[in-house]
Amino acid sequence: MDSSGINHYIDAAQRSAKWHDEYKKEMKKCRFDTIAVHGIYSMQEALDFNQGSIIEPIYMSSSQAYRDSDEMEAALSYQIPTWCYSRIGNPSMYYLEGVLSMLETYGSEIEASCCATSSGMAAIFSALDPFLNIDPKRPESPMNFVANCQVYGGTHQQFASRKDKEKNIEWRKVVKSHDVDEWEKLIDENTRFLYGEMPSNPSQTFFDLEKVAAVAHKYGLPLIIDNTVGTPALIRPLTWGADIVIQSVTKTLSSSGFGVSGAVIARKNLDLKIDNPMLKADFGLYLKALPNRDNGPNISPMNAILALNDIRTLRSKVDLMSRSTMKIAKHLQNHKHIEQVDYLGLESHPLHELASKYMLLVDSEHDDLYNKKVNRYGHLMSLRIKGSVQDTRDVFDAFQRIWRATDLGRIKTVATIPSISTHQQQGEEARKMADIPTTLIRLCVGGEHPDDIIADLEQALAVIDGKKVVRTSPEYSAGGASSATLRR
Ligand SMILES: Cc1ncc(COP(=O)(O)O)c(C=O)c1O
């Protein structure tokens, strides 16, 4: 063994990688909650490198120093683990990426890697962009992608404006996303990927993941899933055949609401027709090492640790939020002022049976409370007011406990009217296609006692019976952005 120069560092890195791999293998044997709590940060690592700190440290440093030029060369040629510069990587990010890879593949032998990003939108952009390169063999050929039309408003804008309109990359919209044939019919030789958001925000559309993955793979295409609403506590798309998962880590994963962040988690050794061996071997690493290094959309160390801290209790929070949402949805189902309640957990929802195949509380069969597999349907529901647009706004304006905000997955219950907020910019026609009427209020149930949320909803709905809406006089802080163009 040559232990001189650069090889001295490479040998040490190999020994260390072996130790870390063994540790990850041990962690993989643990239950979901244990992985969520500990992730890939070990007591050994704490003692050897981090002064025994029991919580993963925040490395608020722009860059890393090297012992000598050999170590620098080995690091910058990616031959040893390095974080060299926080735009590319950083130990705090690495801890978050490690735990997300393990949680999204929990219960399977799948190996995955993750690239954390500065937002969910950055994650979506990062995951899709490598599949949208010009084909050198057919430089003139047009590109398209197939995705359901019921997506978060920001995703809609990225697809419709940034890709379809500005770059001529056609978005082929799947309207009835549970119809697998519709996905297949839209694919041709110029299709680059299939993309699905499920359950979608706010319409809660759902499709048979396994079947759509089979369609994608028949054509050598990747299936990319936005799993923000489900979270790995309920659905793990990679284990059902998807290739890449997107998370707006901002949402349920970071239920405290301390920051905006995202992640791309992908299975290794992708079996796709694209001619890019490194991308296929390890998509997460590829993103970090090349496109995201050059484009720079990565997460800050502070946000990585804030997210990591919330993820530790993910399963129990999702369980609680889901049970409360079910109670609220059932309560509202026959309310005189409500036209329709959309919640996948209700038997009356047309996609309830399909959702029940996929939406299961992870490890409920190992939980003394349940001792069997139990379905949970998440915290996202919507209600359609029986009345006018003004009635809808009056009910919304009367909420006292429920926060009016364009957010979801929070420990505090939040509500929005998507047609005037998150899904406003996409316009009426696109909202109609995605079934988002102006009378729809999206409710994301938090960790409060559900009876208090029901009481707030009841008093707000009573406004339709003629109770007056009390308005407060606005005061604005100097720090708030006022430009209309800054709306989400
Ligand atoms: C389903 C879904 N995906 C992606 C995003 C975008 O995430 P971010 O706001 O972190 O950029 C959102 C935001 O609301 C979302 O709801």
The ligand as an ORCA input file, in Angstrom:
! r2SCAN-3c Opt
* xyz 0 1
  C     -46.618     19.869     -2.467
  C     -45.603     20.962     -2.485
  N     -44.464     20.791     -3.172
  C     -43.515     21.758     -3.214
  C     -43.687     22.958     -2.566
  C     -42.630     24.014     -2.659
  O     -41.853     24.010     -1.515
  P     -41.081     25.300     -0.928
  O     -42.115     26.271     -0.514
  O     -40.285     24.728      0.194
  O     -40.218     25.828     -2.027
  C     -44.854     23.172     -1.826
  C     -45.058     24.463     -1.123
  O     -46.136     24.751     -0.633
  C     -45.830     22.150     -1.773
  O     -46.973     22.293     -1.092
*
